[in-house]
Amino acid sequence: MSEDLSFILNHLGEEREKYFHAVSPPVIQTSNFAFPDVASLQTAMQDEMGHHLYSRGNNPTVEILRKKLAALEKTEDALVFSSGASAITATVVSLVEQGDHVVCVRNPYSWTKHLLETYLPRFGVTCTWVEGDDLEEIEASIRPETKVLFLESPNTMTFGLQDLAACAALARSRGVITCVDNSHCSPVFQNPADFGIDLILHSGTKYLNGHSDVVAGVVCGSKELIRRIVDRTFLVWGPILGPHDAALMIRGLRTLPLRIQRSHENARFIVEKLKKHPDVEKVIWPFDPDFPQAELATRQMKGSGGLFSVLLRTKNKRKIFRFVDALQRFLLAVSWGGHESLIFPMAAVHDLPGRPDPAFPVNLIRFYAVLEEPEMLWQDLEAGLKYLH
Ligand SMILES: *Cc1c(COP(=O)(O)O)cnc(C)c1O
């Protein structure tokens, strides 16, 4: 772990002399703050996020978390939200007006897709979907009214990457603001600000908190852009993270480098085994040497973490469900980023009444491998795969 990272996670923002030298920061469970005189009240009102006025804006426990996240992403400032979805929505809406246009990488996280495909068009904001590995297509989609280039690298389920430096340079030359959903790598494995990306988003629910007990969101960026989000959406919508959840997240962050590194190693161990298994057609993991964008992955990411996908040879849903149901150690669940290894079969959401079929094939299974003994996880999978027959 680098010295910087250790300092940020263990000390930065923690002014222990203010709270009895307690090692863990206090949960400042208050909505409101009182002032000794009118002059200091006025000072706080002029810069709400830099003072403690009212907890819909800033709160001391939440502020410690914000400082750590900004430092982790090497940006000037950060905001935290009640969910990753609210961080994404509040950020994008703060950057567009009626008539504006967004360019977004195809197949992002499902609710990002919903925001751009269904929600924003109601307010006159349209979106063009692009292949993330085709810079020419991205360039051709940018119009005079394009305000945002929204990226997700690696993206959900298939882990397609975008060349962040090239995308940032292109967008900047056209006056377009870049956002990247960096949930998959966390700031430990990828710092989009190093490549010139303007705003970096996270589902804090995933690796950052890491214990499957908090739903949270994050955006990191320049003081100017964060200020714009505060003024245009954050204070008017009020999607705050409470101080107790912020304290849990500070606790979760302390072990982020250890957890994500272990997760990466466990994924590598299982990916190598699955690649040799006769029931597996293909394994998709950015740090696999056979991954089509492996060169870009190792250039812009320090690791990939525990998420990977598998295409099974069979497309028979009944057989796929039998395999998934037989697993004892991988829990069957959505989400990821916690302490528990997970499986999510795409077949579960094919032909579901009232739901559009997903853009992913029926034989795609997403795995999340994390803290457990890799040999135990592999034995579980190997035994489960027998149920395909
Ligand atoms: C989970 C997820 C989100 C949404 O975050 P929530 O905290 O669930 O609202 C956004 N982006 C990615 C890549 C995710 O995996």
The ligand as a Gaussian input file, in Angstrom:
#p B3LYP/6-31G(d) Opt

LIG

0 1
 C      -24.450000      -0.397000      -8.284000
 C      -23.953000       0.517000      -9.321000
 C      -24.447000       1.823000      -9.436000
 C      -25.602000       2.336000      -8.598000
 O      -25.253000       2.475000      -7.274000
 P      -26.317000       2.353000      -6.062000
 O      -25.464000       2.650000      -4.894000
 O      -26.861000       0.971000      -6.108000
 O      -27.373000       3.372000      -6.314000
 C      -23.878000       2.646000     -10.383000
 N      -22.887000       2.222000     -11.191000
 C      -22.391000       0.980000     -11.113000
 C      -21.296000       0.578000     -12.023000
 C      -22.908000       0.090000     -10.185000
 O      -22.428000      -1.157000     -10.128000

